[in-house]
Amino acid sequence: MNIRDLEYLVALAEHRHFRKAAEACFVSQPTLSGQIRKLEDELGVSLLERTSRRVLFTDAGMRLVQQARNVLREVTILTELASEQGESMTGPLHIGLIPTVGPYLLPKIIPMLRDRFPELELFIHEGQTQQLVQQLEEGKLDCIILASVEETQHLKELPLYEEPMLLAVSEAHKLAGCAEVALDVLQGETLLMLGDGHCLRDQAMGFCFKVGAREDQRFRATSLETLRNMVAAGSGITLLPRLSVPAQRRDGVAYIPTTSPTPTRQITLDYRPGSPLRGRYEQLAEVIREHMVSVMDTPLSAEPAALNAG
């Protein structure tokens, strides 16, 4: 038994398909299949039910998969300890970001990070919160940047910035000319939302439900850009995070600050508790935090909402 065999086993459990698991491990399907059978022979237990066309794990197989994940996680920590790079900003760093943060935050921080840490090799991965948390726990990611939610409370969280959400309406909407509105103006309104799996969906819905707004059940978007285009077409209204507002605001949408209360979300950099690379993550979070203070304090560079309303 070796570490590679455990990686094959975990990959097969994740993909439930021999070919896809082999591709993920960069080996041939016969190689992966043979190593799984070899692992069964060595352990003296059947890991898979081979009478089915699908990849089905036995009860013993699923228990071993979980233990294999634990072993691989400890191997990652061992590798981090051996690297002696806890404080060093050099070498590869795999960062995960959620889709409602990555496209808007990365253009603002990547040039700055490359300038501050020229020897740091960044690998960027995008995924929804649950997926990123799992990949972090399995050692596939070094750290993740996302909105703080209940699912991340067991991780070590470093705050980066607090991001307000703005009310987005079409230029023809009755609220388009307002400089700001109280959140309870949404009472009785129906809002467009992202689909399941996006933490922003739950956060926005929480604020909306408190003031008596409801979700449009006829449509759920897969991205913020889809939501924006639906709003521009006059198909509804929504809440969008501050960084997603385009600089020129010539997209047919009026973005209106809301008060009493102002919907916000806390963006954090998360890593595994006990990671020996804590110093690296703290340095990274500090420079992002310092940079984002000026970004979040800068007024939107577009013309006033009243002019944007036409």
PyMOL commands that set and color helices and strands:
alter all, ss='L'
color gray80, all
select helices_A, chain A and resi 3-15+18-25+29-43+59-83+102-116+129-137+150-152+183-186+199-210+224-232+242-244+278-297+305-308
alter helices_A, ss='H'
color red, helices_A
select strands_A, chain A and resi 48-49+56-57+91-97+120-126+143-147+156-170+181-182+190-194+214-221+238-241+253-259+264-271
alter strands_A, ss='S'
color yellow, strands_A
deselect
rebuild
show_as cartoon
